[in-house]
Amino acid sequence: MKILYICADYGIPVLGGKGAAVHVREMSNALVQTGCSVVIAAPMATSSPWDIPQDTEAEFIQFSANKNTVELIHAIKSYTENLGETSALSGEIRRIVYNEEFEGKLLRRFKKSPPDFIYVRASLYSTAGISLKKELGIPLIVEINAPLALEQHLYRSSETKKLAYAAERKLLSHADAILCVSKELKNYVASLDIDSNRIHVIPNGVNPQLFNIQEKNNALRDKTGLGQGPVLGFVGGLRPWHGVKILPELLNRIKAVHPDVQLLIVGEGPLKNSLACDFREKNLENNVIFTGNLPHKDIPGIINLFDIALAPYAKPEHDFYFSPLKLFEYMACGIPIVTTRIGQIQDIIQDNETGLLYEPGDVEQLTNHCLNILKNPGLARLLGFNAEKIAKERYTWDHNVKRVMSIKGAL
């Protein structure tokens, strides 16, 4: 079976290290491993020419913007900068103009050799896939990972939010099936007057061949700069909704009991500088290590250095729609997890069985959970064992692909 996998989002360099890019590659790899022929079509391979592209088992085709589009975006950006204004307009116009260009390139590329179906990762302002469905008469499956137009409206400046909502609704209304990563997201999609019979929930997953229980690598521990104290770990973007602002106070409280405790933070994001400042103000700079972004293949070894894996999500201004990739990767590595009682997390993590849950923002409860794990090795082993078992049984990319192919077969 031939599958065209479309990721039209400029914010997702498909061969890069972001979690969304990992999702695209792992899902397409799992499809390939079932015997499917998969082509990924996207505008971006990596964020920078200096980045080393990650491997994918699917064929990757980069459809870059043409010269006229690039010149238009530069002109808009230059205009706003000359006015001394900060505006998201150039990025939004790029997505809108590129959408039509991208659809045309896809039609020309696949009209004579069409896929059996189209799999689209929904992206802001993009309706790519609709024209192919109509022209080629093939099914369109849309995967949606967040309420993109709503996020744009709440978290970023937007000059064209009405168009963002309209594009999102149009793409979803033309889909034969819609795959949501959480039931909260399914409810959001249904609120757009989309037939609920076409909406399915498939959480994110993990590759258990990559993420699994491993012996702690002492050489890697030394290379990372860790001492011999207990290690709290976080993997992910340093952004407000990931709840990382709570980490300095958490570390401060744990250090009062375990002076040699260390916090290992893997990832980058706009809050990095303010976090570093908060750690310095609390005299914690010697207890925290920022690794920056790391290749995805290196993350399992790092996670296996953790004594506790943290996913301290904050309560957003809307329902918690997300299906955190880190959660499944922590689970598969058998590391005891402390995370927020919110959204899908409280369905995936069973409190006191596969992890410990705390109320969003409750630093005292978060601290007590961490201290409880550190003083009870038996509890740590039990939580890790149970989590690893559930991850392998229910939350692998192979499992997700079986669901997708079953949904496709029913169309």
ZAMARGU-4260 file (C-alpha; in steps of 0.2 Angstrom, whole numbers, plus 5000, padded with zeros to 4 digits):
<rodrens>
0) 5000/5000/5000 | 5006/5017/4995 | 5004/5032/5008 | 5007/5050/5006 | 5012/5057/5023
5) 5010/5076/5022 | 5017/5088/5035 | 5016/5106/5029 | 5021/5114/5045 | 5036/5126/5043
10) 5038/5124/5062 | 5042/5105/5060 | 5058/5101/5052 | 5054/5083/5048 | 5072/5077/5050
15) 5076/5087/5065 | 5075/5084/5084 | 5058/5092/5089 | 5046/5080/5097 | 5033/5083/5083
20) 5047/5078/5070 | 5050/5062/5080 | 5032/5059/5079 | 5031/5060/5060 | 5047/5049/5058
25) 5042/5036/5071 | 5024/5034/5064 | 5030/5033/5046 | 5043/5021/5051 | 5030/5010/5059
30) 5020/5011/5043 | 5035/5006/5032 | 5038/4991/5044 | 5021/4984/5040 | 5025/4983/5022
35) 5018/5000/5016 | 5028/5012/5004 | 5028/5029/5013 | 5033/5046/5006 | 5034/5061/5017
40) 5031/5078/5009 | 5036/5093/5019 | 5043/5111/5017 | 5057/5109/5030 | 5070/5095/5033
45) 5081/5103/5047 | 5080/5120/5056 | 5098/5124/5050 | 5110/5119/5037 | 5121/5114/5051
50) 5109/5102/5059 | 5113/5083/5055 | 5097/5076/5047 | 5090/5061/5057 | 5086/5045/5048
55) 5069/5039/5042 | 5064/5023/5033 | 5051/5032/5023 | 5056/5042/5007 | 5057/5061/5011
60) 5053/5074/4998 | 5056/5092/5002 | 5045/5105/4993 | 5054/5121/4997 | 5045/5138/4994
65) 5048/5146/4977 | 5058/5162/4974 | 5043/5173/4973 | 5036/5167/4989 | 5053/5169/4998
70) 5054/5187/4991 | 5037/5191/4997 | 5040/5185/5014 | 5057/5195/5015 | 5048/5211/5009
75) 5034/5209/5023 | 5047/5206/5036 | 5058/5220/5031 | 5042/5232/5030 | 5037/5228/5048
80) 5055/5229/5055 | 5057/5246/5047 | 5041/5252/5056 | 5049/5246/5072 | 5035/5234/5075
85) 5035/5216/5080 | 5023/5206/5070 | 5019/5188/5066 | 5012/5193/5049 | 5027/5187/5038
90) 5026/5170/5045 | 5007/5169/5043 | 5008/5175/5025 | 5021/5162/5022 | 5010/5148/5027
95) 4995/5155/5018 | 5005/5158/5001 | 5015/5142/5003 | 4999/5132/5005 | 4993/5134/4987
100) 5010/5132/4981 | 5012/5116/4990 | 4996/5109/4985 | 5001/5112/4966 | 5017/5103/4968
105) 5009/5088/4977 | 4996/5087/4963 | 5010/5087/4949 | 5021/5075/4958 | 5008/5062/4962
110) 4994/5064/4949 | 5002/5050/4938 | 5006/5039/4952 | 4994/5042/4966 | 4995/5035/4983
115) 4981/5023/4991 | 4977/5036/5004 | 4984/5053/5011 | 4989/5055/5029 | 4990/5073/5034
120) 4997/5080/5050 | 4986/5095/5053 | 4996/5112/5053 | 4991/5130/5054 | 4983/5138/5039
125) 4986/5122/5029 | 4972/5114/5018 | 4985/5103/5009 | 4977/5086/5005 | 4960/5092/5000
130) 4964/5095/4982 | 4973/5078/4981 | 4958/5069/4988 | 4946/5077/4976 | 4957/5076/4961
135) 4963/5058/4964 | 4947/5051/4972 | 4957/5044/4987 | 4954/5044/5006 | 4960/5058/5017
140) 4965/5054/5035 | 4970/5069/5046 | 4980/5068/5062 | 4977/5083/5074 | 4989/5085/5088
145) 4982/5101/5096 | 4969/5114/5093 | 4981/5124/5082 | 4970/5139/5078 | 4965/5141/5096
150) 4984/5140/5102 | 4988/5153/5089 | 4975/5165/5096 | 4980/5162/5114 | 4999/5160/5114
155) 5005/5170/5099 | 5002/5186/5091 | 4991/5183/5076 | 4985/5195/5062 | 4974/5182/5053
160) 4966/5172/5067 | 4950/5171/5057 | 4958/5163/5042 | 4967/5150/5054 | 4950/5144/5061
165) 4943/5143/5044 | 4957/5133/5037 | 4957/5121/5051 | 4938/5118/5050 | 4939/5116/5031
170) 4953/5103/5032 | 4944/5093/5046 | 4927/5094/5037 | 4935/5086/5021 | 4943/5072/5030
175) 4936/5054/5029 | 4944/5051/5046 | 4951/5062/5060 | 4964/5055/5072 | 4965/5065/5088
180) 4979/5062/5101 | 4967/5064/5116 | 4948/5063/5120 | 4949/5081/5125 | 4955/5085/5107
185) 4941/5074/5100 | 4929/5085/5110 | 4936/5101/5103 | 4935/5094/5085 | 4917/5088/5088
190) 4913/5106/5094 | 4917/5112/5076 | 4902/5103/5069 | 4912/5088/5063 | 4903/5071/5063
195) 4909/5062/5079 | 4908/5045/5069 | 4923/5051/5059 | 4934/5056/5075 | 4945/5043/5083
200) 4957/5044/5098 | 4975/5038/5096 | 4987/5043/5109 | 5005/5046/5105 | 5017/5031/5107
205) 5035/5025/5109 | 5047/5015/5100 | 5052/5001/5112 | 5067/4995/5102 | 5074/5013/5106
210) 5067/5017/5122 | 5069/5003/5135 | 5077/4999/5152 | 5096/5000/5151 | 5110/4999/5164
215) 5115/5016/5169 | 5130/5022/5158 | 5143/5028/5170 | 5153/5035/5155 | 5138/5045/5149
220) 5135/5051/5167 | 5153/5057/5168 | 5151/5065/5151 | 5135/5074/5156 | 5144/5081/5171
225) 5133/5072/5184 | 5140/5068/5201 | 5134/5054/5212 | 5119/5062/5220 | 5101/5057/5215
230) 5095/5064/5198 | 5079/5072/5193 | 5076/5073/5175 | 5066/5083/5162 | 5065/5081/5143
235) 5056/5093/5133 | 5053/5111/5127 | 5057/5125/5139 | 5040/5133/5137 | 5026/5139/5149
240) 5014/5125/5146 | 5027/5112/5150 | 5027/5118/5168 | 5045/5121/5169 | 5044/5137/5180
245) 5041/5126/5195 | 5058/5117/5193 | 5069/5129/5203 | 5058/5129/5218 | 5056/5110/5217
250) 5075/5108/5216 | 5077/5120/5231 | 5066/5110/5242 | 5073/5093/5237 | 5091/5100/5240
255) 5086/5104/5258 | 5085/5085/5261 | 5097/5079/5248 | 5111/5092/5246 | 5119/5082/5232
260) 5103/5081/5221 | 5105/5086/5203 | 5092/5091/5190 | 5096/5086/5172 | 5086/5097/5159
265) 5086/5091/5141 | 5079/5103/5128 | 5079/5121/5123 | 5066/5134/5123 | 5062/5153/5127
270) 5061/5150/5146 | 5079/5144/5147 | 5087/5160/5152 | 5074/5165/5165 | 5075/5147/5172
275) 5094/5149/5173 | 5092/5165/5182 | 5080/5158/5194 | 5092/5144/5198 | 5106/5156/5201
280) 5095/5167/5213 | 5092/5151/5224 | 5111/5146/5223 | 5106/5130/5213 | 5117/5133/5198
285) 5129/5119/5204 | 5114/5107/5205 | 5107/5109/5188 | 5113/5104/5171 | 5106/5110/5154
290) 5111/5098/5140 | 5102/5108/5126 | 5094/5098/5112 | 5101/5081/5109 | 5098/5069/5095
295) 5083/5058/5098 | 5093/5042/5097 | 5103/5049/5112 | 5088/5052/5123 | 5085/5034/5130
300) 5103/5033/5138 | 5100/5050/5146 | 5083/5045/5153 | 5090/5030/5160 | 5102/5041/5171
305) 5086/5048/5179 | 5081/5042/5197 | 5064/5052/5194 | 5057/5058/5177 | 5047/5074/5178
310) 5033/5080/5167 | 5027/5095/5177 | 5013/5102/5165 | 5005/5118/5170 | 4986/5120/5169
315) 4983/5130/5152 | 4969/5142/5149 | 4960/5129/5140 | 4957/5110/5141 | 4973/5100/5141
320) 4972/5093/5124 | 4990/5085/5123 | 4997/5068/5123 | 5015/5070/5129 | 5028/5061/5120
325) 5040/5061/5135 | 5027/5052/5145 | 5028/5036/5135 | 5047/5037/5133 | 5049/5039/5152
330) 5037/5024/5154 | 5046/5013/5142 | 5063/5016/5151 | 5055/5010/5167 | 5059/5026/5176
335) 5047/5032/5190 | 5037/5046/5184 | 5030/5061/5194 | 5018/5071/5183 | 5002/5082/5184
340) 4985/5076/5187 | 4978/5083/5171 | 4970/5079/5154 | 4976/5062/5146 | 4990/5061/5158
345) 4978/5055/5172 | 4971/5042/5160 | 4989/5035/5155 | 4997/5036/5172 | 4988/5026/5186
350) 4992/5035/5203 | 5003/5024/5214 | 5004/5011/5201 | 5013/5018/5185 | 5018/5034/5192
355) 5013/5048/5205 | 5001/5062/5201 | 5000/5079/5209 | 4988/5094/5206 | 4995/5107/5194
360) 5005/5120/5202 | 5006/5111/5219 | 5025/5112/5222 | 5023/5105/5240 | 5014/5089/5233
365) 5026/5088/5219 | 5041/5089/5231 | 5033/5076/5243 | 5031/5063/5229 | 5049/5065/5223
370) 5055/5063/5241 | 5044/5048/5243 | 5052/5039/5228 | 5070/5044/5234 | 5068/5036/5251
375) 5058/5021/5245 | 5068/5011/5232 | 5055/4997/5232 | 5042/5010/5226 | 5053/5017/5213
380) 5056/4999/5206 | 5037/4995/5206 | 5032/5011/5197 | 5045/5009/5184 | 5041/4990/5181
385) 5022/4994/5179 | 5025/5008/5168 | 5037/4999/5156 | 5025/4985/5155 | 5010/4996/5151
390) 5020/5006/5138 | 5025/4990/5128 | 5007/4983/5129 | 4997/4998/5124 | 5007/5013/5118
395) 5019/5009/5104 | 5019/5016/5087 | 5016/4999/5080 | 5000/4998/5090 | 4995/5015/5083
400) 4998/5010/5065 | 4987/4994/5067 | 4973/5006/5073 | 4976/5018/5058 | 4975/5004/5045
405) 4960/4997/5054 | 4951/5014/5052 | 4957/5015/5034 | 4950/4998/5030 | 4933/5003/5036
410) 4932/5019/5025
</rodrens>
